[in-house]
Amino acid sequence: MTRYTWALCALAAFAAAGCGNRSNTLPDSADTGLGAGGFEDGASTRGAGDGSGIGISALDAEQQALLDRLVVYFQYDQAEIQPEFNAMLAAHGRYLAQNPNASVRLEGHADERGSREYNIGLGERRAQAVRRALALQGASNEQLSTVSYGEERPAVLGSGEEAWQLNRRVELVYR
Amino acid sequence: MRSTATGTGIRALAVIVLGLCALYGAAAHAQLQIQITRGVARPVPIAIVPFGWEGPGEQPYDLAAVITADLGSSGRFAPLPLGDLVSRPTQPAQVNFQDFRLLDVDALVIGRLTEDGPGRYTAVFQLFDVLQGRQLLGFRLTAGEADLRATAHRIADMIFEELTGIRGVFSTQIAYVSEERRPDGARRFRLIVADADGENARVIADSPQPLMSPAWSPDGRRLAYVSFEGNQSAIYVQTLRTGTRERVSARAGINGAPAFSPDGRQLALTLSRDQGNLDIYTLDLATQTLRQLTNDPAIDTEATWSPDGRYIYFTSDRAGSAQVYRMAPEPGARAERVTYEGIYNARPRVSADGRQLTVVHGRGGNVFRIAVVDIASGLTQVLTEGRQDESPDFAPNGAQIIYATRQGDRGVLASVSTDGRIHQQIGSVAGDVREPVWSPYPRP
C-alpha cells in the first residue's frame, strides 16, 4: 500500500500548501460492512512531523482504510452494490480519478449454485456494477477493465451460505 | 489496451500439445470408474463365455471381460459370474442350451479370437436366445492389436442393440474437466478425453487457469472449450488427433459457451464485447463472419443447436430468472420461452430426436437437479437427487444423460437413464471432475 501512502502524502503536500485551519483531533476511522481485506490503519500513515500535517494524517488514515478494502460482496442472484460498500468505492473512484496512470481490473465472481456459464454472466454483472460506481467517481474507462470468473475461482471452498456469501464478490486488482 | 480477435486476423496460435500425449496413462489421477447404483427391476440375465484363443501363448486381449463390463454397467443386464458356468463353448457346435437354461440366463454370448498375422486378429462371436435355442447374431470383426478393446466395445454395442432395441454407446467417448488442488493451494485444470467407460483417459489441455465448457464437433474430431489463460476468457478449437488448436474468439470481454452447429461449420458462442452484457452470436469458422442473435440487457448464454439446425436453445434471465428459450439462428429472430416449471432452468441440451431437453432445474431451497423437459408440452421430470447437479448431456442414443454432481466436497460424474430408472456413479479416483460432454457416435 506504499503507493497509496505516496500519493496521499503528495496530496497532503499540495493541500498543506494552500490550506487553512485543520482540526487536531482524529475522527474514528469507520470500518463498515464485511471486512475481508479491510482493517483499522493508524500506524502506517502518520504524516510528516510538523504541526500542519496532523489534521491531514487523519484524512489519510480513513482514506487508506477504505483503499485497503479490495473486495465488494453481493447478495444472492444480485448485482446491486449494497450501501455498506459506497464509501469504499467512492474512495477507489477518487483515487483513480486523481491518479490517471493507475488502472484496476475488476474480477467478478459468483457462488457455485446453478450452471457455470450463467454464473459467468452473474460475475460480469457484478464487475460492471462496480465499474459504473468507480466511473461515477471520476475514474476513466481506460483505467477500468473487467473479467468474470463465474464460480471457477472461489475464495472459499465448500457449500452453505457462509461459503457462498464469501464467493459472491468483485475483487479490485490494481496493476 | 487488450488485444481483440479481429475478423480475419486471428488464425492463431497453433499450440502443439503433443507433449501432453506423454501424460496418456499417467492420467490415472483422474481415472473414472463406473458403478451401477440403481438398475432396472429385472436386468436381462446373460452368460458371456470367455472367448477361445487360437494362437501361441496367451490371449492378447480378454474381449469377453470388456463386453461383460459394458453390458453390466449399463444397468440393463446381469452377467453371469464366470464361476457359475458349467461349460465354456467357443463355437456354436459346442453349445448345449440346456446347460444355460439351468442357469436361468436368457442370452448367451460365445466367441473366439485368432491371429491372422503379426499384430492382426479376427474376432468371431455369436449371440443366442437361450430359451428358444437359436442364434440371434453372428459377426466376424478384424482388427489390429491396438484396436482389440475397441472391437470388444463394438461387439457389446451390437449385443446391446439386438436385445434392447436401443443403439449402444460403448464405442463413444466423453470429455470432461478435471481440477487438481495441490497442497500448496495451487490449482491445475485439465481437459480430458476418455472412452465412455472411463478407460484410455488422456489429457488434451492442461492449465493453471480455469478451463470450461468443452463441446464436441459433430464429427467427433475436435473439441471447442473456454480457457482463462492470460486472465481472460477465450474460446479454442482443438483437433484431437494432432493436439493442435486454434484460438477462435478472444474478443474484449467475455468469450464463452461454444457450441458447434450440426454441420460443424459454425459455433454458437456467448460474447459480452466488453459492454458487460452477455449475448449469443454465431461465428462461421471458415469465413469468420460473426452474427449477433440476441440483443437485450439480460444474460443470454449457453446456446445449443437442435439436431436439425433449425433452432438454438439457450439460457436467458430476461423474465427475471434463468429459463430456457429457443430461437431460429438468425439475428433478431423471435425467442420463445420453452421452460415453465420450476424457478430456474438453464444449460439446455437437446436429445437426438429433437423432442426433449435436459436442463439444470431448480425449484428453490438451494437445490439444483437434472430434469428432462418435453419440448412440445413443457412437461418436466426431475431425474436426479443431488443438491448441486449440473452440466447434463445426452448420450447420442438419447437413452442416458451424463452429468456432474458432488460426493462430499468432491465433484464427480454420474449418469441416469432418460426414464430415470437406472443410475450410475462415475467416480473419479482423485481430484474434482466436472462438465462431462458425450461424443457423437464414432465415424464408421
Interface residues (C-beta under 8 A of the other chain):
Chain A: D77 R105 E112 R113 G114 S115 R116 E117 Y118 I120 G121 L122 E124 R125 A127 Q128 R131 E142 S145 T146 V147 S148 Y149 E152 R153 L157 G158 S159
Chain B: M1 R2 P210 M212 S213 F228 N231 Q232 S233 G253 I254 G256 A257 T270 S272 D274 G276 N277 L278 I299 T301 E302 T315 D317 S321 A322 Y344 A346 R347 V360 G362 N366 F368 R387 Q388 E390 S391 R406 D409 E435
